[in-house]
Amino acid sequence: MMANFFSQFESPSYLGIPLIAIAITLPWILFPTPSSQWVNNRLITLQGWFINRFTNQLMLPLNVGGHKWGLLLTSLMIFLFSINMLGLLPYTFTPTTQLSLNMGFAIPLWLATVIIGMRNQPTVALGHLLPEGTPIPLIPVLIIIETTSLFIRPLAL
């Protein structure tokens, strides 16, 4: 029986060790380590092939200016994929179920895209706040609604 209503939001622990710490640090063991050998083993070759194919698929729809986000997005996706796969093991905890981890990833990335969009193309970024062909009496209301939806976006997504 729960002690209070908010104990369901606490991070689970096993033998006094918080499972979120184990689930976040364990995927780093799976990352390949560089070696000075000419020929690597099969695991490192397979990991390198997978990362290269994933990065190519990620960069395919982006223009050249968006390629600087490649390392960040590829490492983020591999990290999320590995900790979600660890959640399939019995008696383990998936950290992405916690809102704090999701917000920790969502808010900085959302804020970066908004700031970069405002800096590089301010008229296009501000143009999204008002749809084309809006009647004049609705303009103040729509700007408030679109600004509110812009700030709610990281929580909703």
VENBELPE-V614901 format. One record per residue. RES is the residue in one letter. BURIAL is + if it has 16 or more other ideal C-beta (glycine too) atoms within 10 Angstrom, else -. Layout:
BEGIN
[[RES & BURIAL] [RES & BURIAL]]
END
This chain:
BEGIN
[[M & -] [M & -] [A & -] [N & -] [F & -] [F & -] [S & -] [Q & -] [F & -] [E & -] [S & -] [P & -] [S & -] [Y & -] [L & -] [G & -] [I & -] [P & -] [L & +] [I & +] [A & -] [I & -] [A & +] [I & +] [T & -] [L & -] [P & +] [W & -] [I & -] [L & -] [F & -] [P & -] [T & -] [P & -] [S & -] [S & -] [Q & -] [W & -] [V & -] [N & -] [N & -] [R & -] [L & -] [I & -] [T & -] [L & -] [Q & -] [G & -] [W & -] [F & -] [I & -] [N & -] [R & -] [F & +] [T & +] [N & -] [Q & -] [L & +] [M & +] [L & -] [P & -] [L & -] [N & -] [V & -] [G & -] [G & -] [H & -] [K & -] [W & +] [G & -] [L & -] [L & -] [L & +] [T & +] [S & -] [L & -] [M & -] [I & +] [F & -] [L & +] [F & -] [S & +] [I & +] [N & -] [M & -] [L & +] [G & -] [L & -] [L & -] [P & -] [Y & -] [T & +] [F & +] [T & +] [P & +] [T & -] [T & -] [Q & -] [L & -] [S & -] [L & +] [N & +] [M & -] [G & -] [F & -] [A & +] [I & -] [P & -] [L & +] [W & +] [L & -] [A & -] [T & -] [V & -] [I & -] [I & -] [G & -] [M & -] [R & -] [N & -] [Q & -] [P & -] [T & -] [V & -] [A & +] [L & -] [G & -] [H & -] [L & -] [L & -] [P & -] [E & -] [G & -] [T & -] [P & -] [I & -] [P & -] [L & -] [I & -] [P & -] [V & -] [L & -] [I & -] [I & -] [I & -] [E & -] [T & -] [T & -] [S & -] [L & -] [F & -] [I & -] [R & -] [P & +] [L & -] [A & -] [L & -]]
END
